[in-house]
Amino acid sequence: MEEKINIIRDGKGRFVKGMPSPKGMTGKKHSDEWKNIMKEKMKGRKLSDEWKYKIGKSNSVALKGKKQSKETIENRTKSLKEAYSSGRRIHHFKGKHFSEEHRKKISDGNKGKKMSKEFCEKKSIRLKELYKDKTKHPCYGRKLSEETKRKIGLSNAIKMKGYWKKNKPTEKQIEFRNKRKEEIKNSRCSKCGTIISKNKIHNCTEIIEKNRLSHIGIKYSNEHNLNISKSNKGKHKRIKAFDERKKISASNQKISLQDWCGFKSDESKRLRKTSMWKIWREAVFLRDNFTCQNKNCKYCNNKIGVELHPHHIKPFALYPELRFVISNGITYCRNYHLKSNLHRKMQVGD
């Protein structure tokens, strides 16, 4: 015969410390009445973190290898949604930020995975219900950078590659295309015929005049000017390549690329506008009788009345002491001075 054990409980129905647990309870289930009584007693109580950890650990061990039915999963998801929406429960990821390493691991783990059509349809329906009001969307009012836009465009182009060959466009897609074609026709410039978009600048004379006339007489407030200055801070101009700069300098000098001899510095422009430069130029021309000093010149045939250029025998940039010395200057006609590559042939020791 088994010995009977007298069990002592508190006023709340808990076992007293030091007393042994009841034997023969393993494998048995509580009645519905007992469960309801325990629920009423446990209302308003808060378990400690250690106690929650122990319960979770025991449940994970008990449920290891078992598969839950669809009904239990649906009921659990509904209860969690209600708890999160009402604020009774806070999500464990709320307010936390993942590190870059963790994000990379997540992206690597999700690569190659494809979601089923049923899952995508359910997800789209759920999101449409959640975000009927556009103002409630987390991305409402945000402005994407150009890099993110470029990445989104590339990903969409890769996804839609070969899609239109297999699938036909829907009625909504055809309507959108027709509307877009009409908009493009109306947005074309009457003179040049290019498409005028909102994001890109169009340098047509008609549009420049319209913009100029629309902004005449408008005075911005101090706050607006400060906002413009803040937005422009940190925006650097694109660094142009050497070949591009070379073409621009040659076009400004009105010279071909073959006759290009270097960039014109600000100092050289400033000195060439002074009175000393004009005096030195006239003195060189008077000394040479206003004729080209190239013997048997094929461009001007050493005639008077041709456009002349004063040329430095020793370079202007390398010898600043000899810039306004008359013996360092010589007269040539314009065509010979620009087309004979004199500046390239010059050496430092000459």
C-alpha positions in Angstrom: 0.0 0.0 0.0 1.3 3.4 -0.9 1.7 5.9 1.9 -0.6 9.0 1.8 1.1 12.4 1.9 -0.5 15.4 3.5 0.0 18.4 1.2 -0.1 21.9 2.7 -1.1 24.8 0.5 -1.2 28.6 0.9 -4.3 30.8 0.7 -3.5 31.2 -3.1 -3.4 27.4 -3.6 0.4 27.1 -3.9 2.5 24.4 -2.3 4.4 25.3 0.8 8.2 25.3 0.6 9.9 22.2 2.0 7.0 19.9 1.3 7.3 17.1 -1.2 5.3 17.4 -4.5 2.3 15.0 -5.0 3.2 11.6 -6.4 1.4 9.9 -9.2 0.5 13.2 -11.1 2.7 12.6 -14.1 0.6 11.9 -17.3 -2.6 13.2 -15.8 -4.6 16.2 -16.9 -6.5 18.8 -14.9 -10.2 19.2 -15.2 -11.8 22.2 -16.9 -13.2 23.5 -13.6 -9.7 23.4 -12.1 -8.2 25.2 -15.1 -10.8 28.0 -14.8 -10.1 28.4 -11.1 -6.4 28.7 -11.8 -7.0 31.3 -14.5 -9.0 33.5 -12.2 -6.3 33.2 -9.5 -3.5 34.0 -11.9 -5.1 37.2 -13.3 -3.1 40.3 -12.6 0.0 38.5 -11.6 3.4 39.2 -13.2 6.0 36.5 -13.6 9.7 37.3 -13.2 12.2 37.0 -16.0 13.8 33.9 -14.6 10.4 32.2 -14.2 9.5 33.1 -17.9 12.9 31.7 -19.1 12.3 28.4 -17.2 8.8 28.1 -18.7 10.0 28.8 -22.2 12.8 26.3 -21.8 10.5 23.5 -20.6 8.1 24.2 -23.5 10.8 24.1 -26.1 12.0 20.7 -24.7 8.5 19.3 -24.6 7.6 20.5 -28.1 10.9 19.5 -29.7 10.2 17.5 -32.9 6.5 18.0 -32.7 4.4 19.7 -35.5 1.6 22.0 -34.6 -1.7 22.0 -36.4 -2.8 24.9 -38.6 -5.6 25.8 -36.1 -3.1 26.2 -33.2 -0.8 28.3 -35.4 -3.7 30.6 -36.6 -5.0 31.0 -33.0 -1.5 31.9 -31.8 -1.0 34.5 -34.6 -4.4 36.1 -33.9 -3.7 36.4 -30.2 -0.2 37.9 -30.9 -1.7 40.4 -33.3 -4.3 41.5 -30.8 -1.6 41.8 -28.1 0.7 43.9 -30.2 -2.1 46.1 -31.6 -3.6 46.8 -28.1 -0.2 47.4 -26.5 -0.4 44.7 -24.0 2.7 43.1 -25.4 5.8 44.8 -26.9 7.8 43.1 -29.7 11.2 42.0 -28.7 12.8 43.7 -31.8 11.2 47.1 -31.2 13.8 49.8 -30.8 16.7 47.5 -31.6 19.1 48.0 -34.6 21.0 45.2 -36.2 24.7 45.5 -36.9 26.1 45.5 -40.4 27.5 42.0 -40.0 24.1 40.7 -38.9 22.4 42.4 -41.8 24.8 40.8 -44.2 24.2 37.3 -42.7 20.4 37.8 -43.1 20.8 38.9 -46.8 23.1 36.0 -47.5 20.7 33.6 -45.9 17.7 34.9 -47.9 19.5 34.9 -51.2 18.0 32.4 -53.7 14.9 31.8 -51.7 11.6 32.2 -53.6 8.2 32.8 -51.9 5.2 30.9 -53.1 2.3 32.5 -55.0 -0.1 31.9 -52.2 2.2 33.6 -49.7 2.7 36.6 -51.9 -1.1 37.0 -52.5 -1.9 36.8 -48.8 0.9 39.3 -48.0 -0.4 41.8 -50.6 -4.0 41.5 -49.3 -2.8 42.0 -45.7 -0.6 45.0 -46.6 -3.5 46.7 -48.6 -5.8 46.4 -45.6 -3.1 47.8 -43.2 -2.1 50.7 -45.4 -5.4 51.9 -46.9 -4.5 55.3 -45.6 -1.2 56.3 -47.2 -0.3 58.5 -44.2 0.1 55.4 -42.0 2.8 53.9 -44.2 6.2 54.0 -42.6 7.8 55.3 -45.8 5.2 58.1 -46.3 6.9 61.5 -46.9 10.5 60.0 -47.2 12.7 61.0 -50.1 15.0 58.3 -51.6 18.5 59.1 -52.6 19.7 58.7 -56.2 21.8 55.6 -55.2 18.8 53.8 -53.8 16.7 54.7 -56.8 19.4 53.3 -59.1 19.6 50.1 -57.0 15.8 49.7 -57.1 15.8 50.2 -60.9 18.5 47.6 -61.5 16.8 45.0 -59.3 13.5 45.5 -61.0 15.1 45.3 -64.5 16.7 42.0 -63.5 13.4 40.6 -62.1 11.3 41.7 -65.2 13.9 40.4 -67.7 12.0 38.1 -70.1 8.7 38.5 -68.2 6.9 40.3 -71.1 7.9 37.6 -73.5 6.2 34.9 -71.4 3.2 36.9 -70.0 0.9 39.4 -71.8 0.2 42.8 -70.3 -3.1 43.4 -68.4 -5.7 46.0 -69.3 -4.5 48.3 -66.5 -0.9 48.2 -67.8 -2.0 48.9 -71.4 -4.1 52.0 -70.1 -1.1 53.2 -68.1 1.2 52.9 -71.2 -1.2 54.9 -73.4 -1.6 57.6 -70.8 2.2 57.8 -70.5 2.6 58.1 -74.3 0.1 61.0 -74.4 2.0 62.8 -71.5 5.3 62.4 -73.3 3.8 63.8 -76.5 2.5 66.9 -74.7 5.8 67.3 -72.8 8.0 67.5 -75.9 9.6 70.8 -76.7 8.3 72.6 -79.8 11.8 73.6 -81.1 14.2 70.8 -80.1 11.7 67.9 -79.7 13.3 66.5 -76.5 11.2 65.3 -73.6 10.9 67.8 -70.7 11.0 66.1 -67.4 10.6 67.6 -63.9 13.8 66.1 -62.4 16.1 67.0 -65.4 17.1 70.5 -66.5 16.2 71.4 -70.0 18.3 74.2 -71.6 15.9 75.3 -74.3 15.5 79.1 -74.9 11.7 79.0 -74.5 11.8 77.3 -71.1 14.6 79.5 -69.9 12.6 82.6 -70.8 9.5 81.2 -69.1 11.4 80.5 -65.9 13.0 83.9 -65.9 9.7 85.7 -66.3 8.0 83.6 -63.7 10.7 84.4 -61.1 10.8 88.2 -61.7 9.7 90.2 -58.7 9.6 87.2 -56.3 11.4 87.7 -53.0 12.1 84.7 -50.8 11.9 84.8 -47.0 15.0 84.4 -44.8 13.8 81.0 -43.7 13.5 79.9 -47.3 17.0 81.1 -48.1 18.4 79.4 -45.1 16.8 76.1 -46.1 18.2 76.4 -49.7 21.7 77.0 -48.2 21.4 74.0 -45.9 20.3 71.7 -48.8 23.2 72.8 -51.0 25.8 72.3 -48.3 28.0 69.3 -48.9 27.0 69.0 -52.6 30.2 69.0 -54.5 30.4 69.5 -58.2 31.4 66.5 -60.4 35.2 66.3 -60.9 35.7 66.5 -64.6 38.3 64.3 -66.3 41.5 65.7 -67.9 40.3 65.1 -71.5 37.0 66.9 -70.8 38.8 69.9 -69.2 41.1 69.9 -72.2 38.2 70.2 -74.7 36.6 73.0 -72.6 39.8 75.0 -72.5 40.4 74.6 -76.2 36.9 75.7 -77.0 37.3 78.8 -74.7 40.6 79.6 -76.4 39.0 79.0 -79.9 41.7 76.5 -80.8 41.6 72.9 -82.0 42.7 70.1 -79.7 45.9 69.6 -81.8 47.0 73.3 -81.2 46.2 73.2 -77.5 49.2 74.2 -75.5 48.0 74.3 -71.9 45.5 75.8 -69.5 45.3 79.6 -69.3 45.8 80.6 -65.7 44.1 83.5 -64.0 47.4 85.3 -63.6 48.1 85.2 -67.4 44.6 86.6 -68.1 45.0 89.3 -65.6 48.5 90.4 -66.9 47.3 90.3 -70.6 44.7 93.0 -69.7 47.2 95.4 -68.2 48.8 98.5 -69.8 52.3 96.9 -69.6 51.1 94.1 -71.9 49.7 96.6 -74.5 52.9 98.6 -74.5 55.1 95.5 -74.9 52.9 94.3 -77.8 53.0 97.6 -79.7 56.8 97.9 -79.2 57.4 94.4 -80.7 55.1 95.2 -83.7 56.9 98.5 -84.3 60.3 96.8 -84.2 59.2 94.2 -86.8 57.3 96.7 -89.0 54.0 94.9 -88.5 55.0 91.9 -90.6 55.3 88.2 -89.9 58.9 87.2 -89.1 58.4 83.7 -90.6 60.3 83.7 -93.9 58.1 82.7 -96.9 55.0 82.2 -94.7 52.4 80.2 -96.6 49.5 81.7 -94.5 50.1 85.4 -95.0 53.0 85.7 -97.6 54.6 88.3 -95.3 52.0 91.0 -96.2 51.0 94.0 -94.1 47.5 94.3 -92.7 47.2 90.7 -91.6 46.1 89.8 -88.0 49.2 89.5 -85.9 50.1 87.8 -82.6 53.1 88.6 -80.3 55.0 85.4 -79.4 57.3 84.9 -76.5 60.5 83.2 -77.5 61.0 81.9 -74.0 57.7 80.7 -72.4 55.5 83.2 -70.6 54.9 80.8 -67.6 58.5 79.5 -67.2 60.3 82.9 -67.4 58.3 85.5 -65.5 61.3 87.9 -65.5 61.3 88.1 -69.4 57.5 88.6 -69.9 57.8 92.3 -70.8 61.2 92.3 -72.3 61.1 93.4 -76.0 64.0 91.2 -77.1 62.0 88.1 -75.9 59.1 88.9 -78.3 58.6 88.2 -82.0 55.7 88.9 -84.4 53.9 86.1 -86.2 50.6 86.0 -88.1 47.6 84.4 -86.3 47.4 81.3 -88.4 51.1 80.4 -88.1 51.2 81.2 -84.4 48.2 78.8 -83.7 48.7 76.1 -86.3 52.5 75.5 -86.3 52.7 74.0 -82.7 55.3 76.5 -81.6 54.4 76.1 -77.9 55.0 72.3 -78.0 58.3 72.6 -79.7 59.6 75.1 -77.1 62.1 73.7 -74.6 63.0 75.0 -71.2 66.6 75.9 -72.1 65.8 77.8 -75.3 
